[in-house]
Amino acid sequence: MPAASFTVEVAWESAVTLVFKLDVSTLDSGSVLDGVGVGDFTGAYDNVTNDVEGVRIKRGRDDALKGMQAGECELTLYRPDQPDFYNPNAPSGVSPLGGLTPGFVPMRPVRIRAVYNATTYSLFYGFIRSAEWDSDTKRCRLNVVDLFLWLSRVLPNFTAAGAATSGVDDTASAIGYILDQAGFTDPTKRDLDPDGGDTIALTAYDGATNALGIVEELLEAERGVFFVEGDGTARYRNRRARYETDSSATFQTEAIKYGSGLDLDRIVNRQTVTRQDSSRADVYTTTVVDGTSVSTYGLSDGSTIASPYIASNTAADNLADWLVDSLAVPRPPITLQIDNQDADMIVRQLSLDIGSRITAPLQFQAFVFDESEFGGTDTFGGAADYHIEQITHDISAGGIYHTTQYVLSERGAEFFRFGTLTGDQSPSQFDNASARFGF
């Protein structure tokens, strides 16, 4: 079975400052990291690949209509000939890491990359959140979280006038401004939608809401997507972006596991949306109910949306309508799992990302192959296009075996439209006749 070459690296001697500039290594005078996600890991203790027993990476969300979750990585470190090496509290006389500055402490940058056919793929970039060392097994389990960890711990305090003066006038520039306020200022690690998203005026924040919460509030109204890519890049795309992409891959019989199901928690048949003014005073409230869904599944309320980023009463009506239309009937969680069975699958494992459009068998078709291979009597009876919402990598046996599971949302033959489609794809609010709204 072919396999990529994986590398796990930790910058033990980097110091994260308010502008996300990481200091140089004092261990060997080489640069540990020149900036967020870039630079060379050259310290004696930076490459920990040989001490990694297993890696699990999970990025994305399990539902297309929810916000992205923090990307997380779980890995176990163990050095048999130096059992206390990865004890975070071991002094320098016991573990060499104890003599480094800052050493084995929270927020050390971690990156995981893979090389296959001379191409490097970034699978994860994040920061150590916690470490648990077991005195019996001498193993240390790390929990590493991406940029969302940083954004969740910073409470921006700024005025609406300050944001306006800085040129904030749409969702993309607002997210960029929030990243600035959080100290994430590296321009090479941003990929914010060039179309900008909806036209908005960013309101004031007084330090009561963390940076991630502000971004989530923006997207609650705009319904775009914001996540951290495998190399640490902060990416935002407006709600129409994924529907302007072509299918990146077609799956037929390659999956080793394929499943769907039912989940009551995915049903919403009553939704309230409130439009607020810039002072966050309520201006207009609408509630939409799907009576057929209520009689079938029982009443299920969606979380109330109250936002100053909804431009009009019509926009509020349309947002509530769309949410109920999308959620009033069960939307099965669909999963597809592949492994590194051949070169094509390896490239897909390493290159497909959140939001990628793929073509795969219809979720309701039996997963049966032809008779010569598996003894089945039927083959796939159709295909559909899906978008990847979540990616989970499990890497074991020293990188020899690699499985990847995708959580998918069905794209559908047509995406939801507000107003009349005119072919104009310019960003707008929901009540603009040219707006395309898709998820």
C-alpha positions as CSV (number, residue, x, y, z in Angstrom):
1,M,0.0,0.0,0.0
2,P,1.5,3.4,-1.0
3,A,1.9,6.1,1.7
4,A,2.8,9.7,2.0
5,S,5.6,10.9,4.2
6,F,4.3,12.7,7.2
7,T,6.1,15.3,9.4
8,V,5.0,16.6,12.8
9,E,6.9,19.6,14.1
10,V,6.7,21.7,17.2
11,A,8.3,25.1,17.7
12,W,9.3,24.8,21.4
13,E,11.2,28.1,21.4
14,S,8.8,30.4,19.6
15,A,7.1,33.3,21.5
16,V,3.8,34.5,20.2
17,T,3.5,38.3,20.5
18,L,0.5,40.6,19.9
19,V,1.3,40.8,16.2
20,F,1.7,37.0,15.9
21,K,5.4,37.5,15.2
22,L,7.3,34.5,16.5
23,D,10.8,34.8,17.9
24,V,13.9,33.0,16.5
25,S,15.3,29.9,18.1
26,T,17.9,30.3,20.8
27,L,18.8,26.6,20.6
28,D,20.8,26.7,17.3
29,S,20.5,30.3,16.1
30,G,18.2,29.1,13.3
31,S,14.8,30.5,12.6
32,V,12.1,28.3,14.2
33,L,9.3,30.3,12.6
34,D,9.5,33.6,10.8
35,G,5.8,34.2,11.0
36,V,2.5,32.4,11.5
37,G,2.7,29.1,9.6
38,V,5.9,29.9,7.7
39,G,9.6,29.5,8.3
40,D,11.9,26.6,9.1
41,F,11.8,24.1,11.9
42,T,15.5,23.6,12.5
43,G,15.9,23.3,16.3
44,A,17.2,20.0,17.7
45,Y,13.8,19.2,19.3
46,D,11.6,20.7,16.6
47,N,10.9,17.6,14.5
48,V,9.0,15.1,16.7
49,T,7.8,12.8,13.9
50,N,9.7,9.7,15.1
51,D,8.1,10.1,18.6
52,V,4.5,10.3,17.3
53,E,2.4,7.2,17.9
54,G,-0.8,8.4,16.2
55,V,-2.4,11.5,14.9
56,R,-6.1,12.5,14.5
57,I,-7.0,15.8,12.8
58,K,-10.5,17.1,12.6
59,R,-11.5,20.3,10.8
60,G,-14.8,21.8,9.8
61,R,-18.4,21.2,10.9
62,D,-20.9,18.4,11.0
63,D,-23.8,20.4,9.6
64,A,-23.8,22.8,6.6
65,L,-26.0,25.4,8.3
66,K,-23.9,25.6,11.5
67,G,-20.7,27.7,12.1
68,M,-17.3,26.1,11.6
69,Q,-15.8,24.5,14.7
70,A,-12.2,24.9,15.8
71,G,-9.9,22.6,14.0
72,E,-8.3,20.2,16.4
73,C,-5.4,17.7,16.4
74,E,-4.8,14.9,18.9
75,L,-1.4,13.3,18.9
76,T,0.6,11.1,21.3
77,L,4.3,11.6,21.9
78,Y,6.5,8.8,23.4
79,R,10.3,8.4,23.5
80,P,11.1,4.9,24.9
81,D,14.7,5.6,25.7
82,Q,13.9,8.9,27.5
83,P,10.6,8.2,29.2
84,D,10.3,11.6,30.8
85,F,11.2,13.5,27.7
86,Y,7.6,14.7,27.1
87,N,6.7,15.4,30.7
88,P,5.7,19.1,30.4
89,N,6.7,19.8,34.0
90,A,10.1,18.0,33.9
91,P,13.1,20.2,34.7
92,S,16.0,20.6,32.4
93,G,18.0,17.9,34.2
94,V,15.2,15.4,33.4
95,S,14.0,16.5,30.0
96,P,16.0,18.7,27.5
97,L,12.7,20.5,26.8
98,G,12.7,21.8,30.4
99,G,15.8,23.9,29.5
100,L,14.2,25.7,26.5
101,T,12.6,29.1,26.6
102,P,9.6,29.1,26.7
103,G,9.8,25.4,26.2
104,F,6.9,22.9,26.7
105,V,4.1,25.4,27.5
106,P,0.7,26.2,26.0
107,M,0.5,28.0,22.6
108,R,3.6,26.4,21.1
109,P,3.0,26.2,17.3
110,V,2.5,22.8,15.8
111,R,2.3,21.9,12.1
112,I,1.6,18.7,10.3
113,R,2.5,18.2,6.7
114,A,2.7,15.4,4.2
115,V,4.8,14.9,1.1
116,Y,3.7,12.8,-1.8
117,N,5.3,12.6,-5.2
118,A,7.5,15.6,-4.3
119,T,4.4,17.8,-3.5
120,T,4.0,19.1,0.1
121,Y,0.5,19.3,1.6
122,S,-0.3,21.1,4.8
123,L,-2.8,19.1,6.9
124,F,-2.9,21.2,10.1
125,Y,-1.4,24.2,11.8
126,G,-2.3,25.1,15.4
127,F,-1.2,25.7,18.9
128,I,-0.8,23.5,21.9
129,R,-3.9,23.9,24.1
130,S,-3.2,21.1,26.7
131,A,-0.9,18.2,27.4
132,E,-1.5,15.1,29.5
133,W,1.5,13.1,30.5
134,D,0.9,9.6,32.0
135,S,3.4,8.5,34.5
136,D,2.6,4.8,33.9
137,T,2.9,4.7,30.2
138,K,5.3,7.7,29.9
139,R,3.2,8.9,27.0
140,C,2.1,12.5,26.5
141,R,-1.2,13.3,24.7
142,L,-1.3,16.7,23.1
143,N,-4.5,18.7,22.2
144,V,-3.7,21.2,19.5
145,V,-6.2,23.8,18.2
146,D,-6.0,26.1,15.2
147,L,-6.4,29.9,15.1
148,F,-10.0,29.6,16.5
149,L,-8.3,29.0,19.9
150,W,-6.6,32.4,19.7
151,L,-9.7,34.2,18.5
152,S,-11.8,32.7,21.3
153,R,-9.5,34.2,23.9
154,V,-9.3,37.8,22.7
155,L,-12.0,40.4,23.5
156,P,-11.8,43.2,21.0
157,N,-12.8,46.7,22.1
158,F,-13.4,49.3,19.3
159,T,-15.9,51.8,18.1
160,A,-18.0,51.7,14.9
161,A,-16.4,55.0,13.8
162,G,-12.9,53.4,14.1
163,A,-14.0,50.5,11.9
164,A,-15.5,52.8,9.3
165,T,-12.4,55.0,9.3
166,S,-10.4,51.8,8.6
167,G,-12.4,51.1,5.5
168,V,-14.7,48.4,6.8
169,D,-17.7,48.3,4.6
170,D,-18.5,44.6,3.9
171,T,-18.2,41.2,5.5
172,A,-14.7,40.4,4.2
173,S,-13.2,43.7,5.4
174,A,-15.0,43.3,8.7
175,I,-13.5,39.9,9.3
176,G,-10.1,41.3,8.4
177,Y,-10.6,44.1,10.9
178,I,-11.5,41.6,13.6
179,L,-8.3,39.6,12.8
180,D,-6.3,42.8,13.2
181,Q,-8.0,43.5,16.5
182,A,-7.0,40.0,17.7
183,G,-3.4,40.5,16.6
184,F,-3.5,38.1,13.6
185,T,-1.8,40.6,11.2
186,D,0.2,38.4,8.8
187,P,-1.2,39.3,5.3
188,T,0.2,36.0,3.8
189,K,-2.1,34.0,6.1
190,R,-5.4,35.5,5.0
191,D,-7.6,34.4,2.2
192,L,-10.7,36.7,2.5
193,D,-13.3,36.6,-0.3
194,P,-12.3,39.2,-2.9
195,D,-16.1,39.8,-3.6
196,G,-16.4,41.1,-0.1
197,G,-19.7,39.6,0.9
198,D,-22.7,41.7,2.0
199,T,-22.4,45.5,2.5
200,I,-22.5,46.2,6.2
201,A,-21.5,48.7,8.8
202,L,-19.5,47.1,11.7
203,T,-21.0,48.1,15.0
204,A,-19.0,48.9,18.2
205,Y,-17.8,46.2,20.6
206,D,-17.0,46.9,24.2
207,G,-14.8,43.9,25.1
208,A,-17.7,41.6,26.1
209,T,-17.6,39.4,23.0
210,N,-14.6,37.4,21.8
211,A,-13.2,37.8,18.3
212,L,-14.5,34.5,17.2
213,G,-18.0,35.4,18.5
214,I,-18.0,38.6,16.4
215,V,-17.1,36.7,13.3
216,E,-19.9,34.2,14.0
217,E,-22.3,37.1,14.4
218,L,-21.4,38.5,11.1
219,L,-21.8,35.1,9.4
220,E,-25.1,34.4,11.2
221,A,-26.6,37.1,9.1
222,E,-24.5,36.7,5.9
223,R,-24.4,32.8,6.0
224,G,-20.9,32.7,4.5
225,V,-18.2,30.5,5.8
226,F,-15.0,31.2,7.8
227,F,-12.4,28.5,8.7
228,V,-8.7,27.9,9.1
229,E,-7.0,26.0,6.3
230,G,-4.4,23.2,6.9
231,D,-1.5,25.6,6.6
232,G,-3.0,28.1,9.1
233,T,-4.5,30.5,6.6
234,A,-7.7,32.2,7.8
235,R,-10.2,31.8,4.9
236,Y,-13.6,33.5,4.4
237,R,-16.0,32.9,1.4
238,N,-19.4,34.5,0.9
239,R,-22.5,32.4,0.8
240,R,-22.5,32.0,-3.0
241,A,-18.8,31.0,-3.5
242,R,-19.2,27.2,-3.3
243,Y,-21.8,27.2,-6.0
244,E,-19.4,28.7,-8.4
245,T,-17.0,25.8,-8.2
246,D,-16.7,22.6,-10.3
247,S,-16.5,19.1,-8.9
248,S,-13.0,18.2,-7.8
249,A,-13.3,14.5,-7.7
250,T,-15.7,11.6,-8.5
251,F,-16.1,8.7,-6.2
252,Q,-17.6,5.4,-7.3
253,T,-16.4,2.2,-5.6
254,E,-13.3,3.6,-3.9
255,A,-14.8,4.4,-0.5
256,I,-14.2,1.9,2.3
257,K,-17.2,3.2,4.2
258,Y,-20.2,5.2,3.3
259,G,-23.1,6.0,5.5
260,S,-26.2,8.2,6.2
261,G,-28.8,8.3,8.9
262,L,-31.3,10.4,10.8
263,D,-30.9,13.1,13.4
264,L,-33.7,14.9,15.1
265,D,-31.4,17.7,16.2
266,R,-31.0,18.7,12.6
267,I,-34.7,19.7,12.3
268,V,-35.9,23.3,12.7
269,N,-39.5,24.1,11.8
270,R,-39.9,27.4,13.6
271,Q,-37.4,30.2,13.2
272,T,-37.4,33.8,14.6
273,V,-35.2,36.5,13.1
274,T,-34.9,40.0,14.4
275,R,-33.4,43.0,12.6
276,Q,-31.6,45.5,14.8
277,D,-30.3,48.9,14.3
278,S,-26.6,50.0,14.9
279,S,-27.4,50.4,18.6
280,R,-28.8,46.9,18.7
281,A,-32.3,48.0,19.4
282,D,-34.9,45.7,17.9
283,V,-36.5,47.1,14.7
284,Y,-38.4,44.2,13.2
285,T,-39.1,40.6,14.2
286,T,-40.4,37.8,12.0
287,T,-41.2,34.2,12.8
288,V,-41.7,31.5,10.2
289,V,-43.4,28.1,11.0
290,D,-43.7,25.0,8.8
291,G,-46.9,23.4,10.0
292,T,-46.5,20.1,8.1
293,S,-43.1,19.6,9.7
294,V,-44.5,20.5,13.2
295,S,-47.3,17.9,12.8
296,T,-44.8,15.3,11.7
297,Y,-41.8,15.8,13.9
298,G,-43.1,18.1,16.7
299,L,-42.2,21.7,17.3
300,S,-38.5,22.4,17.0
301,D,-37.2,26.0,17.4
302,G,-34.0,27.3,15.9
303,S,-31.9,29.6,17.9
304,T,-33.2,33.1,17.7
305,I,-31.2,35.4,15.3
306,A,-31.0,39.0,16.3
307,S,-28.5,41.0,14.3
308,P,-27.7,44.6,13.2
309,Y,-26.2,43.1,10.0
310,I,-29.6,42.3,8.4
311,A,-30.2,45.2,6.0
312,S,-34.0,45.2,5.8
313,N,-37.3,43.7,6.9
314,T,-37.5,41.7,3.7
315,A,-34.0,40.3,4.3
316,A,-35.1,39.2,7.8
317,D,-38.2,37.5,6.2
318,N,-36.1,35.8,3.6
319,L,-33.5,34.5,6.1
320,A,-36.2,33.0,8.3
321,D,-37.9,31.5,5.3
322,W,-34.7,30.0,4.0
323,L,-33.7,28.4,7.3
324,V,-37.1,26.8,7.8
325,D,-37.2,25.6,4.1
326,S,-33.7,24.1,4.6
327,L,-34.3,22.5,8.0
328,A,-38.0,21.5,8.3
329,V,-37.4,18.0,6.9
330,P,-34.6,15.7,8.0
331,R,-31.2,16.2,6.3
332,P,-29.3,13.0,6.9
333,P,-25.7,13.2,8.0
334,I,-23.7,11.7,5.1
335,T,-20.2,10.4,5.5
336,L,-17.7,8.9,3.1
337,Q,-14.4,7.3,4.2
338,I,-11.4,6.5,2.1
339,D,-7.9,5.2,2.8
340,N,-4.5,5.3,1.1
341,Q,-5.3,2.3,-1.1
342,D,-3.7,3.9,-4.2
343,A,-2.0,7.0,-5.6
344,D,-5.3,8.7,-6.6
345,M,-6.8,8.2,-3.2
346,I,-3.7,9.6,-1.5
347,V,-3.8,12.8,-3.6
348,R,-7.5,13.2,-2.7
349,Q,-6.9,12.7,0.9
350,L,-4.2,15.4,0.9
351,S,-5.7,17.9,-1.5
352,L,-9.5,18.0,-0.9
353,D,-10.5,20.6,1.6
354,I,-13.5,22.0,3.4
355,G,-16.0,23.3,0.8
356,S,-14.7,21.2,-2.0
357,R,-17.4,19.9,-4.4
358,I,-17.3,16.2,-5.1
359,T,-19.4,13.7,-7.0
360,A,-20.4,10.5,-5.2
361,P,-23.2,7.9,-5.2
362,L,-26.6,9.0,-4.0
363,Q,-26.8,8.8,-0.3
364,F,-29.9,6.5,-0.4
365,Q,-28.3,3.9,-2.8
366,A,-27.2,0.6,-1.4
367,F,-23.4,0.4,-1.1
368,V,-23.1,-2.8,-3.1
369,F,-20.3,-3.5,-5.6
370,D,-20.4,-5.8,-8.6
371,E,-20.7,-9.6,-8.1
372,S,-17.1,-10.4,-9.0
373,E,-15.6,-8.3,-6.2
374,F,-17.9,-8.6,-3.3
375,G,-20.6,-11.1,-4.1
376,G,-23.2,-8.4,-4.6
377,T,-25.9,-8.4,-7.2
378,D,-26.3,-4.7,-7.9
379,T,-24.2,-1.6,-8.6
380,F,-24.5,2.0,-7.8
381,G,-27.7,3.5,-9.2
382,G,-26.9,7.2,-9.5
383,A,-24.7,10.0,-8.2
384,A,-25.0,13.4,-6.8
385,D,-22.8,16.4,-6.1
386,Y,-21.9,17.1,-2.5
387,H,-19.8,19.7,-0.6
388,I,-17.3,18.7,2.1
389,E,-18.2,20.1,5.5
390,Q,-15.8,18.3,7.7
391,I,-12.6,16.3,7.3
392,T,-11.1,13.9,9.8
393,H,-7.6,12.3,9.2
394,D,-6.5,9.3,11.2
395,I,-2.8,8.5,10.7
396,S,-1.4,5.4,12.3
397,A,1.3,2.7,12.0
398,G,4.0,5.3,11.6
399,G,2.1,6.9,8.7
400,I,1.7,3.7,6.8
401,Y,-2.1,3.6,7.2
402,H,-4.1,6.8,6.6
403,T,-7.9,7.0,6.6
404,T,-9.9,10.1,5.8
405,Q,-13.5,10.7,6.5
406,Y,-15.6,13.4,5.0
407,V,-18.9,14.7,6.3
408,L,-20.9,15.8,3.3
409,S,-23.9,18.0,2.5
410,E,-25.9,17.3,-0.6
411,R,-25.5,20.2,-3.1
412,G,-28.9,19.6,-4.8
413,A,-29.9,20.3,-8.4
414,E,-30.5,24.0,-7.7
415,F,-29.4,26.2,-4.9
416,F,-31.9,28.4,-3.0
417,R,-32.6,31.7,-4.7
418,F,-33.9,34.9,-3.2
419,G,-35.8,37.0,-5.7
420,T,-35.4,36.5,-9.4
421,L,-32.2,35.1,-10.8
422,T,-30.7,37.6,-13.3
423,G,-27.3,36.2,-13.7
424,D,-25.7,39.0,-11.7
425,Q,-23.6,37.4,-8.9
426,S,-22.6,40.6,-7.2
427,P,-22.8,40.5,-3.4
428,S,-26.0,41.9,-1.8
429,Q,-28.5,41.4,0.9
430,F,-31.2,38.8,0.7
431,D,-33.9,41.2,-0.7
432,N,-31.8,42.1,-3.8
433,A,-33.3,40.4,-6.9
434,S,-29.9,39.5,-8.2
435,A,-28.7,37.7,-5.0
436,R,-27.8,34.1,-5.1
437,F,-27.9,32.3,-1.7
438,G,-26.5,28.8,-1.5
439,F,-25.9,26.2,1.1
